[in-house]
Amino acid sequence: MKPERTRSKVFTRRAALLTGAKMALLGGLTARMYYLQVVESERYKMLAEENRINFRLLAPPRGFIVDRNGDYLAINIQNYQVTLVREQAKDVEEVLARLAQVIDLEEHEIAKVLRETQRRRSFVPITVRDNLTWEEVSRIGVNAPDLPGISIDVGQSRHYPYGPDMAHVVGYVSSVSQEDLSDDPLLELPGFRIGKNGIEKRYDLALRGQGGTSQVEVNALGRVIKEIDRQEGQPGRELKLTLDMRLQQMIAERIKDEKSAAVVVMDAKTGAVRALTSIPAYDPNTFSEGLSSKQWNELVNNPYAPLTNKAIAGQYAPGSTFKMAVALAALENGISPDHSVFCPGHMRLGDRRFHCWKRYGHGHMDLVDALRESCDVWFYDVSRRIGVDEIAKAANKLGLGAPTGIDLLGERSGLIPTKQWKRDKRGQPWHAGETLVVGIGQGYVLTTPLQLAVMTARIVNGGKAVSPFLSVDHIEGRDVFGRAEKEMASLDIDPEHLRIIMQGMDEVVNSPRGTARRSSIDIPDRAMGGKTGTAQVRRISKAERDSGVRKSEDLEWRLRDHALFVGYAPVHDPRFVVSVIVEHGGGGSSVAAPIARDVLTETQRLFFDEDANAPPSTETGATDAEGRTG
């Protein structure tokens, strides 16, 4: 009997424990369910909704770029794309083979699509080719029954209406590379393009805009069922440049027969760049549309360097255009403008002869005479007297030897040598003969066409530290502000020194003995002043001098001298400056000066005649550096 009672007690105790455990478990489950369904209901409702609703980033329209008159330099155009959905195509390779019979598809394009099919979900569209012509769209439409999974989509692509004429200024857009990635989610969008050169790159953030969002309902596999809501992004800012497209085109047409050249036109009083041309150029539309390997190799291997913006990155010996800087250094170091030097055609220093370009010499020359007739011997003499370091100080003051700060990437600094520079870079002392060579803009001296334009502007605007710019507005990141007008710093140059140098530049063009007399502008109130330059690219031996220096046209192109000219107009009240270089063009007076004459004639016509008849601006806001409101 006792054992039975004991077993009953044990069973009852175990049953009670089991029941208690079940009740505790049930209570825990009930509490958990209450917590999940009541306390955390909003959180899990949101998570469930996020599983059903996807937010997708939308690329904003890129901002337009216009010239000073509102002519469009970079726009967006409708772009027809052919896309492929793998799950609808079934046999992707066969469908692509059929498509290749309808439109031109290169092997690398097909290979790229096949790689993308392995990386993306089967229902995600893959771009096979964009920028289709209407004829290609029509052919695909007609053959649609035989092309399962193939469809036409409509997007936007960047277009440059003026093509090569504006390539080096405006630049181009292209696909985002790994190096371009940042915290901006727009950069991860398939097919998104950013600025890669020129203004497109310099002001990419402002032009890029800010993305929008699309709220779509998806199923468990992630396939879109419908769009619920759409918030459009903020389009990129429209940028206005100081350039005049008509002047830019005129220059491109004027120098089209040259193999390689650059021209810069700038407002001497404000720094606004009115034209900046470099040839040969490239078509930026090919980069926007997608450049083939063959096209890229042709550009890279072109001996005339079409990818280089020679106006800001071409570095050349300035030749005699540098003589204004030497003249300023001479005057600032106490040499009188009446300082007379006899030029017999050469100057002897030690056992070396330094020749003048004029074989039998110029006779007696003072400063104005030497500028007018570009006498090398006069500049040899004053360079020897003042030294290379004083020449460098004057050249630096005029903007040479350092980047100008223009709002373009890739600007080169040029080189103005000093004694210390040679010790640091070459580990050698400076020699007296090198000073003479520097005095005529040769040797180690290197400048860019833009720097020469800035140098000329600082001479003719009364010694103001003008700096070039391209954007009418001041831009920082995504923010665009009106460019406030401000007083330019003075270079602390004696006005009388500038007057004397400008007199020499006036006589270069408008005196019967001037080196550019054949390129004068025959309109009294539009007359041009300037300075010719011819920069040697080869050494002329004594034997050749004795027998007669070969003419430029008798040499192969790469051995010919560079032709240069810097000028300003009008002479009585300088407003515009021009800088011209024709690579291996020959003489500055015969090649570069006529180009400058035609460019300054057209510049004055556009800005003095047409602007005088233009209606007053209706824009409001802060006055910018061009005297307009905006």
Secondary structure, 3 states (H helix, E strand, C coil): CHHHHHHHHHHHHHHHHHHHHHHHHHHHHHHHHHHHHHHCHHHHHHHHHHHHEEEEEECCCCCCEECCCCCEEEEEEEEEEEEECHHHHCCHHHHHHHHHHHCCCCHHHHHHHHHHHHHCCCCCCEEEECCCCHHHHHHHHHCHHHCCCEEEEEEEEEECCCHHHHHHHHCEEEECCHHHCCCCHHHHCCCCEEEEEHHHHHCHHHHHCECEEEEEEECCCCCEEEEEEEECCECCCCEEECCCHHHHHHHHHHCCCCCCEEEEEEECCCCEEEEEEEECCCCHHHHHHCCCHHHHHHHHCCCCCCCCCHHHHCCECCHHHHHHHHHHHHHHCCCCCCCCEEECCEEEECCEEEECCCCCCCEEECHHHHHHHCCHHHHHHHHHHHCHHHHHHHHHHCCCCCCCCCCCCCCCCCECCCHHHHHHHHCCCCCHHHHHHHHCCCCCCEECHHHHHHHHHHHHCCCECCCCECECEEEECCEEEECCCCCCCECCCCHHHHHHHHHHHHHHHHCCCCCCHHHCCCCHHHCCEEEEEEECCCCCCHHHHHHCCCCHHHCCHHHCCEEEEEEEECCCCCCEEEEEEECCCCCHHHHHHHHHHHHHHHHHHHHHHHHHCCCCCCCCCCECCCCCEC
